Amino acid sequence: MRLILLGPPGAGKGTQAQRLVSKHHIVQLSTGDMLRAAVKAGTPVGTKVKDIMDRGDLCPDALVVAIVADRIEEPDAKNGFILDGFPRTEAQAAALDRMLAEKGLALDGVVELKVDEDILIRRIENRVAEMTARGEPLRKDDNPEVLKTRLHAYRGQTAPLIHYYRDKGMLRTVDGMAPVEEVARAIEAILTKPKQRAAMQPTSTKSSKPQKTRQKSVKSVRKAAPKTTAKVKKSAAKAAKKVAKKVAKKAVKTAKAATKGGKKGQKRRPAGTGRRARG
Ligand code: AMP
C-alpha cells in the first residue's frame, strides 16, 4: 500500500501514519523526521536546512525529493509506505508522480485530514504550556509563532495539492478534528473500499486504453503529416507557377506598351507603380 497523508502541521498525520504502519506492515516516510535526523547528525543537508526548519519555512524541493527518492529505494519500503509531510508543493507532487511511474508503482490514495486551523493553534499553545510546565524539551518549530509560519506555508504551497489530487480522482477527505480512533476508522474504510481504491489509481495508470488510443491518434497524425505537407507543397508550387506566368505575361504587355510610348502605355502601368513614374 502506498498512501499520502495530507494536512496542515498538527493535523494528526504522524499519529495516523503510525497506526497504519503497525496495521499494514508498511513504513512511515516522514520528511520532517528525516530532515530533523539530518540536522541532529550535522550532515551537510542538515546544516543547509536547519535555519529554514527553525523558521517554519519549506526546505528546497530538489533536496526533499532526492531524500524521498533514496528512501523509497530501501528494502523496507518495498512492501509499501505512508508519506507523511511529502509532497508539500506541486513540484514535489509532480516529482513523486515521475518517481513512481519510473518504478511502475501507483498510489493507493491520498487522504486529506481536514482541520480547523484556529483550533490547531490553540492545541499547540496548550501543548507547549503543558510541556514547559513539565520541563520537557520543545522542538524549535513547536511554538505558536512558528506554527503560524508553517500554516502559512501549508495554505500557500501545500493546500493546492488538494486540487491536484482531486483532479486525478485520488483525494479522500477525512474530518481530522474527530477523535483519533474515529479518524483511523474513517481512513481504514477508505482503504478497504474496492471501488474507491480503483478510483484512486493515478490518471496515468488508470487504464492503458485511453493512453493507447491517444498514442494511436498521435501516431496517425504524425503519419498523415508528410502526405498532407507534400500535397500542400505541390499545390502551392502549382499556384506559384500560375501567378508567375500571369505576372510575366502582364510584364511583357506593359513593356510592349511602354516601347510604343505615349499616354496609352502610362495608363496601362500596373497599380502601385505610379511612384516610380513620378520619381
Ligand atoms: P513536519 O514534521 O512534517 O511538520 O516538517 C517539519 C519541517 O521540515 C517543515 O516545517 C519544513 O521546514 C521541513 N519539511 C518537511 N517536509 C518537507 C517537505 N516535503 N518539503 C519541504 N520542507 C519540508
Residues whose N, C-alpha, C, O or C-beta is under 5 A from the ligand:
A	BS01	AMP	P9 T31 G32 D33 L35 I52 M53 G56 D57 L58 C59 V64 D84 G85 F86 P87 R88
